[in-house]
Amino acid sequence: MIIKDLNGRDFEILNLKEFKHHILKYHTKNGLPDDSIHEEDGYYFRVDKFFFKELFT
């Protein structure tokens, strides 16, 4: 899966299952996105409802 970071750069998620697990564990409250920033290899993502929809649908 390829997603865009906050700077519009393409980021390829190599292990989608592990990436989703991390987002759910560290960037949600009560199963909802908490608007935090996730950093991955110099790419930054705001974990909001739009990011969540893109990642989990």
FIVEXPA-733141 format. One record per residue (C-alpha): x, y, z; residue number from 1; residue in one letter. Coordinates in Angstrom, 1 decimal. Example, Ala and Ser with C-alpha at 12.3 -4.5 7.8 and 13.67 -1.06 7.14 Angstrom:
BEGIN
        X        Y        Z     k   r
     12.3     -4.5      7.8     1   A
     13.7     -1.1      7.1     2   S
END
This chain:
BEGIN
        X        Y        Z     k   r
      0.0      0.0      0.0     1   M
      1.3      3.5     -0.8     2   I
      0.1      6.5      1.1     3   I
      1.0     10.2      1.1     4   K
      2.7     11.8      4.0     5   D
      2.1     15.4      5.3     6   L
      4.5     16.7      2.7     7   N
      2.8     15.0     -0.2     8   G
      5.6     12.3     -0.5     9   R
      4.7      8.7     -1.4    10   D
      5.4      6.2      1.3    11   F
      5.2      2.5      0.7    12   E
      3.9      0.5      3.7    13   I
      5.9     -2.8      3.5    14   L
      4.2     -4.6      6.4    15   N
      0.6     -3.4      6.4    16   L
     -0.6     -5.6      9.2    17   K
      2.2     -4.4     11.5    18   E
      1.7     -0.7     10.5    19   F
     -2.1     -0.9     11.2    20   K
     -1.4     -2.6     14.6    21   H
      1.0      0.2     15.6    22   H
     -1.5      2.9     14.6    23   I
     -4.3      1.2     16.6    24   L
     -2.1      0.7     19.6    25   K
     -0.4      4.0     19.9    26   Y
     -2.5      6.6     17.9    27   H
     -6.1      6.0     19.0    28   T
     -8.3      6.6     22.0    29   K
    -11.3      4.3     22.3    30   N
    -10.8      3.0     18.8    31   G
    -10.8      6.5     17.2    32   L
     -7.9      8.4     15.8    33   P
     -6.3     10.8     18.2    34   D
     -5.0     13.4     15.8    35   D
     -1.4     12.6     16.8    36   S
      1.6     12.6     14.5    37   I
      3.1      9.2     13.4    38   H
      6.7      9.3     12.1    39   E
      8.0      6.5     10.0    40   E
     11.5      6.6      8.4    41   D
     11.4     10.4      8.1    42   G
      7.8     10.4      6.8    43   Y
      5.1     12.1      8.9    44   Y
      1.4     11.3      9.1    45   F
     -1.4     13.0     11.1    46   R
     -3.6     10.2     12.5    47   V
     -7.0     11.8     11.9    48   D
    -10.3     10.5     10.5    49   K
     -9.1     11.0      6.9    50   F
     -5.9      9.0      7.4    51   F
     -7.8      6.3      9.3    52   F
    -10.4      6.0      6.5    53   K
     -7.6      5.6      3.9    54   E
     -5.7      3.1      6.0    55   L
     -8.6      0.9      7.2    56   F
    -11.0      0.9      4.2    57   T
END
